[in-house]
């Protein structure tokens, strides 16, 4: 066998790519697999090249999450009206001689009073972030899985 033929035969043998999840995310493997399979099927069905397809998926996810983001912005606007009062309460608690547990109790109580005054729900205030972070993780790890399995994305 010549050196060129040997090099060509070695180049044809590619190591098998293994997809492994970080230890902490192993519980989500079925979700990542299902999402990756759905994205592969959608890309194959549309025939769009991978790069524009992934960019389009990113815009699509942002579009789906947009109503929650708009809701959060209105809540931020409502809470900004109570912001000077919240800052004043935080300063008073910081310089208070009360024990830590009493300062925490009164601080939480004042925040709840301010949220009642502004007619906002503090859990709704963080809902967008609570939803957005898992969606982002699912999309990133699903695209990572796709990139290890698809020959189109090898480069």
C-alpha positions, -999 to 999 in steps of 0.1 A, spaced: 0 0 0 13 34 -9 16 62 16 -11 82 -1 -35 53 -1 -28 46 36 -34 83 45 -67 82 25 -79 51 43 -70 67 77 -88 99 68 -119 79 60 -120 65 95 -135 91 118 -138 86 155 -174 82 167 -187 113 183 -202 108 217 -227 132 231 -224 135 268 -243 158 291 -228 176 320 -235 158 353 -261 182 365 -281 181 333 -284 143 329 -320 143 342 -331 163 311 -318 139 285 -353 129 273 -363 165 269 -331 174 250 -335 143 228 -371 151 220 -363 187 213 -334 177 191 -355 152 172 -382 178 166 -357 204 153 -341 178 130 -375 169 116 -384 205 112 -352 213 94 -355 182 71 -391 191 64 -384 227 55 -351 221 37 -336 253 51 -298 251 57 -288 247 93 -274 281 101 -305 301 90 -327 275 106 -310 278 140 -312 316 138 -349 314 129 -355 291 158 -338 316 181 -361 344 167 -391 320 170 -384 313 207 -380 350 214 -413 357 196 -431 331 217 -416 345 249 -423 381 239 -457 384 257 -441 374 290 -413 399 284 -438 427 278 -457 417 309 -425 418 329 -416 453 315 -450 466 326 -444 451 361 -409 467 362 -425 501 353 -451 497 381 -424 487 406 -402 516 396 -428 540 411 -423 523 445 -385 522 441 -377 553 462 -398 539 490 -381 505 487 -347 521 488 -356 541 518 -368 510 536 -336 491 527 -315 520 541 -335 520 573 -331 483 576 -294 485 569 -287 510 597 -312 495 621 -301 480 655 -326 452 652 -313 416 650 -309 401 615 -341 379 616 -362 409 626 -347 431 599 -354 404 573 -390 400 586 -397 437 584 -379 440 550 -400 413 535 -431 428 551 -424 462 536 -418 447 502 -451 429 503 -468 461 514 -452 480 485 -463 452 461 -498 455 473 -497 493 469 -485 491 433 -508 461 426 -480 438 415 -472 402 422 -435 396 431 -436 361 417 -449 374 384 -421 399 385 -396 370 381 -417 346 360 -402 356 327 -367 348 340 -378 316 356 -393 305 322 -366 319 300 -336 302 316 -348 266 312 -359 273 276 -324 287 268 -307 256 284 -330 232 265 -323 250 232 -285 252 237 -281 215 248 -305 203 220 -284 222 194 -253 208 209 -268 173 205 -277 180 169 -243 193 161 -227 160 173 -251 139 153 -254 157 120 -227 155 94 -238 188 79 -227 206 111 -193 188 115 -174 219 104 
